[in-house]
Amino acid sequence: MIPISDNLRFRRRPIINYWLIGINIFIFLWEIKLELSGELGAFINTWGLVPSQISTAVNHALFINPAAWVVVFGRLFSLLISIFLHGSFSQILGNMLFLWVFGKAVENILGHGRYLAFYLAAGVLTGIVQIMIEPTLTVPLIGANGAIAAVLGVYVMKFPKIKIDTILPLILVYIPIQLPASFYLFWWYIQQLFYGIGSLNIPPVGVNQPTLAYWMQLAAMIIGAGYMRKNLTHDCC
């Protein structure tokens, strides 16, 4: 299933959503350049989110040397940077497609500034959840999956019955259909089974696998749905 668009009409242009998509694509093109020069592995291992590095730094700061908090704050920067990194062509295409379809309405609901803050905060919070649950994980985690899952949670909470224009590919035939937005809570997970297609060469082995655990993205959806239920009182249309 390939979501194309909804039939919502917006009062404001989703300029932040456009910028987020553009920045993600630009950085992915930069990753391709780094791959060609053999520098991508070092780049991802430096700026990807590595839970073991952060948990080790926190433990060191708490129990050995308080001055290590400087290292912790430096490591925490990867929580933000990793949101804009992707490990495969299928991952960047799938994530940006979902952001294009569902992010526009969410930005219209929240407004430009709140949407940007929500997107970044959701990505960071899901990264923190990952660190807390798997503090010994040594594989760098990259991708906007968590942030986009939260956006999807907001969208479906607000518009559960909105029909999404969808293309159903059947070999060489593409059939246009409409599916309820709530269907994509399920399809979001299914389509990520294909995120390993077109993977970049990122050593060590395992870094370029689909990046954020499914349960972590479920937490992101809950964050989005909870935020929507608690804070939003006005309609976009």
Protein Blocks (a to p, Z undefined) as FASTA:
>chain_A
ZZfbdcbdcfbdcfklmmmmmmmmmmmmmmmmmmmnopmmmmmmmmmccfklmmmmmmmm
mmmmmmlmmmmmmmmmmmmmmmmgcfbfklmmmmmmmmmmmmmmmmmmnommlmmmmmmm
mmmmmmmmmmmmmmmbcbdcedjklmmmmmmmmmmmmmmmbccdddddehjaccdddddf
klmmmmmmmmmmmmmgopacdddehjlgcfbdfklmmmmmmmmmmmmmmmpcbdfZZ
